Structure formats: structure tokens, C-alpha cells
């Protein structure tokens, strides 16, 4: 996915890593409701750790913990105020947008005309992709290493008979079979999957991945080779759901952004045709569907526009394009 990791050693399941490092909080490991009296007995540090894990889905950073500790001690901040501040933050608004979208996608199927608050593109891409994943029995997720925990949990909730996560780094994801592999050379037989999901990943193939702690040489044919491999491992009626940054043609060293028609040409050259697609743009009020995304630029917080596409194998001839076939 686009956003680089915050550390060299990725945690593919931040909830797990957080749970293993935080204190043994009262009721933290129980399934039933936590006794309010037990919550009242938590120390200030334990309380702050608990609410960060609950509301922001991540461990509290040391600076925020120290600041909260000081303000709680001198009476300038209450525990209720901490809850109010976190729930009013942009970070919580983003998490809610992602999880609201996931809930709608899992319950209602394919989503169109999505909206999301200002920020990165995940609240658009994830629901769009997941809504088209229901009912698939053999699912491949490409580029799972730095995926959103809520997205990975939703993949498991699909109830697929086979669920495989592939990435260049070794990871453990509860409920998924993780495979270390390059998208340009997938270790699966032809027709192994009914559905492949590729959220903000294909644009990185063949580019500088050192930002992710991965050493790989540049490959100008990387995207074409990866698309060819994804097509190869799909069943004849299989689908590829892909999301990519789009707008103006830009190269950023660690990924490329192409114009919508450039992406469509890449998909067609790999032997795909579009069953459904939408483009979205980020405006002052947030994300919304947009027909014209020409000139959209990649920004500090992420893409200025995205192309979401559901692709099927082009049936004419059923042959892979030149260079896409894998030597065996």
C-alpha cells in the first residue's frame, strides 16, 4: 500500500503487537464487558493506553502518553476530556470512515458513489474493493504487509475457503495464509484463485522499495509482469479488483502515478477488460466520485485521485500478452 511503514520491522497485525506489549490491563483479555469499577481502578497510564487501543486502534506514543500523564496529574485534563479529544480528532474520523465503509461493503455488496472526509484514499479504496469480494471462495490479497488492520480483519470475515496474503516481506496475519513472493513471479498454479485484490500496490512494482525496507532493483516492466502474473493465477471467470493513484503522470521513485487512460491501457495490454470502474477525487470537502481527474497531483497525505477497477480476463484467444507469460 502507498503509505510507507513507520518502522523497519512491519507489524501486519498492530492489534496483536499492541496487545503483546501493553500492560496486563483489568479485563483486557476478557470477551465479556469490562466492569466499570475495574476501569476506575486503572492508573492514568493504563487508562490512556486502553483508550488509544480502543479508539485509534494503535498503541499510544510516548510523547502523547507523557503529555496526558502530566495534564491528568495537574488537573488540567480529565479522563472524559481525553475521550472527547480523541473522538474529535482527524485520526478518529479517518478510522470511522474506513470502518463505516467496510461495514457497508460487507453487508451491502458493491459500493458506488462513495464519499470520505479529507485525508488519504483508504476510506474510498478499501470499501470499494471489499464490496466486490463477497462470495469469492479462493481469494488472493496482493500487498498485505502494510494493510489496514480493519481491512485484513474484513478479509477474514469474508469466509473464503482459501485466503492467501502475498508480499515481499515475511509476516504473520491471523486467519490468512501468508506467502512471501514477488508479484512478478507468483508461486501459484494457473487458475488458483477466483478473486485477486490489489489495493494501492501495483504502482510500486519495479520501483524503489527501500522505503519499505526492501532491496530490489528497478524494473521498468514490473507493472506489466505483475499484471500478467495476476491474470495467470486467476480462474477463467476470475476477477482482479485493483485501486491505483491517478491524475497527472508522476514518478515518485518508490511508485508511479499514471493518468486514467494510461492505467486502462496497462490493464488491457495484460489481457484484462473492465467490468466496473470509478474514479474519485479529493476536494476541499473530502473524497467524492469524479469523472474528470486530469491533473490531480499526489500530495503529502496521499493521492489526489484514485482509479478503482474490477477487471475480468479478456476471453478473446485467452492468451497472455507478450512478455506476460511465465517461463516454466
Residue pairs with C-beta under 8 A, 6 or more apart in sequence:
1 122
1 143
1 146
1 147
1 148
1 199
1 200
1 201
2 120
2 121
2 200
2 203
2 204
2 245
2 255
2 302
2 303
3 120
3 146
3 302
4 146
4 211
4 212
4 254
5 146
5 212
5 213
8 213
9 213
10 145
10 146
10 169
10 171
10 212
10 213
11 17
12 144
12 145
12 146
12 147
12 152
12 171
12 172
12 173
12 178
13 149
13 152
13 172
13 173
13 174
14 57
14 58
14 59
14 149
15 53
15 57
15 149
16 174
17 59
18 53
18 58
18 59
19 28
19 53
21 59
22 28
22 49
22 53
22 59
23 45
23 46
23 49
25 42
25 46
25 49
25 50
26 34
26 35
26 38
26 39
26 41
26 42
27 34
27 35
27 38
27 39
28 50
39 47
39 50
42 50
44 68
44 69
44 72
44 73
45 65
45 69
47 79
47 82
48 60
48 64
48 65
48 68
48 69
48 72
48 82
49 59
49 60
49 65
51 82
51 83
51 86
52 58
52 59
52 60
52 64
52 86
53 59
55 83
55 86
55 87
55 92
55 95
56 86
56 89
56 91
56 92
56 95
57 95
57 149
57 150
60 68
68 77
68 82
71 77
72 78
72 79
72 82
86 92
90 117
90 119
93 117
93 119
94 117
94 119
94 120
94 122
94 123
95 150
97 116
97 117
97 119
97 123
98 122
98 123
98 126
98 127
98 148
98 150
98 151
99 150
101 111
101 114
101 116
101 123
101 124
101 126
101 127
102 126
102 127
102 130
102 150
102 151
102 154
104 111
104 127
104 131
105 111
105 126
105 127
105 128
105 130
105 131
105 154
106 130
106 131
106 134
106 154
106 157
106 158
108 131
109 131
109 132
109 134
110 131
110 132
110 276
111 127
111 128
111 131
112 278
112 289
113 278
113 288
113 289
114 123
114 124
114 127
114 128
114 280
114 287
114 288
114 289
115 286
115 287
115 288
116 123
116 124
116 286
116 287
117 123
117 286
117 287
118 282
118 284
118 285
118 286
118 287
119 286
119 301
119 302
120 301
120 302
120 303
121 200
121 243
121 245
121 280
121 282
121 287
121 302
121 303
121 306
122 148
122 151
122 200
122 302
123 287
124 243
124 280
124 287
124 306
124 308
125 199
125 200
125 243
125 306
125 308
126 148
126 150
126 151
126 154
126 199
128 241
128 243
128 278
128 308
129 197
129 199
129 241
129 243
129 308
130 151
130 154
130 155
130 158
132 239
132 241
132 276
132 310
133 139
133 155
133 158
133 195
133 197
133 241
134 158
136 158
136 160
136 194
136 195
136 239
137 160
137 161
137 162
137 194
138 160
138 161
138 162
138 192
138 193
138 194
138 195
138 235
139 155
139 158
139 160
139 162
139 163
139 164
139 193
139 194
139 195
139 196
139 197
140 164
140 166
140 188
140 192
140 193
140 195
140 196
140 197
140 230
140 233
141 147
141 155
141 163
141 164
141 165
141 166
141 176
141 196
141 197
141 198
142 166
142 167
142 183
142 196
142 197
142 198
142 201
142 202
142 230
143 166
143 167
143 183
143 198
143 199
143 200
143 201
143 204
144 152
144 165
144 166
144 167
144 171
144 173
144 176
144 178
145 167
145 168
145 169
145 171
145 212
146 212
147 199
151 199
152 165
152 173
152 175
152 176
153 175
155 163
155 165
155 175
155 176
155 197
156 163
156 174
156 175
156 176
162 177
162 193
163 175
163 176
163 177
164 176
164 177
164 178
164 179
164 188
164 193
165 171
165 173
165 176
165 177
165 178
165 179
166 178
166 179
166 180
166 181
166 183
166 186
167 178
167 180
167 181
168 180
168 181
168 182
168 209
168 212
168 214
168 216
169 180
169 212
169 213
169 214
170 178
170 180
171 178
172 178
179 187
181 187
183 201
183 202
183 205
183 225
183 226
183 229
183 230
184 205
184 206
184 219
184 222
184 225
184 226
184 229
185 225
185 229
185 326
186 229
186 230
186 232
186 233
188 233
189 233
190 232
190 233
191 233
191 234
191 235
191 236
191 238
192 233
192 234
192 235
193 233
193 234
193 235
193 238
194 234
194 235
194 237
194 238
194 239
195 234
195 238
195 239
195 240
195 241
196 230
196 233
196 234
196 238
196 239
196 240
196 241
197 241
197 242
198 230
198 240
198 241
198 242
198 243
199 242
199 243
200 243
200 244
200 245
200 303
200 306
202 223
202 226
202 227
202 242
202 244
203 223
203 244
203 245
203 255
203 256
203 257
203 258
204 254
204 255
205 219
205 222
205 223
205 225
205 226
206 218
206 219
206 220
206 221
206 222
206 223
206 225
206 226
207 218
207 222
207 253
207 254
207 255
207 256
208 216
208 218
208 253
208 254
209 215
209 216
209 254
210 254
211 254
212 254
219 225
221 323
223 256
223 266
224 266
224 269
224 270
224 321
224 323
224 324
225 323
225 324
227 266
227 267
227 269
227 270
227 272
227 324
228 270
228 271
228 320
228 321
228 323
228 324
228 325
228 326
229 324
229 326
230 240
230 270
231 240
231 270
231 271
231 272
231 313
231 320
231 324
232 320
232 324
232 325
232 326
234 240
234 313
236 313
236 315
236 318
237 312
237 313
238 312
238 313
239 275
239 310
239 311
239 312
240 272
240 310
240 311
240 312
241 308
241 309
241 310
241 311
242 267
242 308
242 309
242 311
243 306
243 307
243 308
243 309
244 257
244 258
244 263
244 306
244 307
245 255
245 257
245 298
245 302
245 303
245 304
245 305
245 306
246 257
246 258
246 259
246 260
246 263
246 279
246 293
246 296
246 303
246 305
246 306
246 307
247 257
247 259
247 281
247 293
247 294
247 295
247 296
247 297
247 298
247 303
247 304
247 305
248 257
248 259
248 294
248 295
248 296
248 297
249 257
249 258
249 259
249 262
250 256
250 257
250 297
250 298
251 257
252 298
257 298
257 303
258 266
259 294
260 279
260 293
260 307
263 307
263 309
264 274
267 273
267 274
267 309
267 311
268 314
269 321
270 320
270 321
270 324
271 313
271 314
271 319
271 320
271 321
271 324
272 311
272 312
272 313
272 314
273 311
273 312
273 313
273 314
274 309
274 310
274 311
274 312
275 310
275 311
275 312
276 309
276 310
277 307
277 308
277 309
277 310
278 289
278 307
278 308
279 289
279 290
279 291
279 293
279 305
279 306
279 307
279 308
280 287
280 288
280 289
280 290
280 293
280 305
280 306
280 308
281 287
281 288
281 290
281 293
281 296
281 304
281 305
282 296
282 299
282 303
282 304
282 305
290 305
293 304
293 305
293 307
296 303
296 304
296 305
297 304
298 304
